[in-house]
């Protein structure tokens, strides 16, 4: 709206969202946490390391700084937080909350532990 209360956009014109691309520093962080492996790190882990964005609800913007590493199985597989077989509350009950896993990731990064 302009100062007179009229829309500054033409009818039918859509607002363009700014792309939410990770920065080079965020990508370097992802490389470090992927090198640590799955934050859950138990005998159930299977598959390649993947990056999981914490606190992201359906349709919300991803915060590239709030990420943890999960193996494919704990991310999108049969035991996955983003899978179809385990509910999100059940997943958090089993493995800890996203906030707890994010804090553990930050502790490991701070101590330079890139291999667990």
C-alpha positions, 0 to 999 in steps of 0.5 A: 500500500502506498501513503494514500492506501492504494495498492502499489501492485497491479491486479493479478500481480504476485509478490515474488519471494526472495529465494532462500538459498544457503550461504557459503558459510552455511554450506561449509557448516553442512559439510562439517556436520555431515562429516560427523555422521548421523547425530543419533548415531546408533545401530539403526543408522543406515544410508548416506548422511543428509541435512535436516532442517530443524523447526521447519513446519510444512510450508515454512521457510527453512532456517539453514543455520538450524540443521543437524545431520541424519542418516537417510533412514532417520531422515526420510526412511522407515525410521525417519522424521520426514518419513511416513511410518513414524509420527513426529511426536513418536520420533522425538520420543525415541531420539530426542527433540530437534532442539536437543539434537541441534544443541548436541550438534553445536556442542560437537562443532564447538569441540571440533569433533567431526568424526564420532 
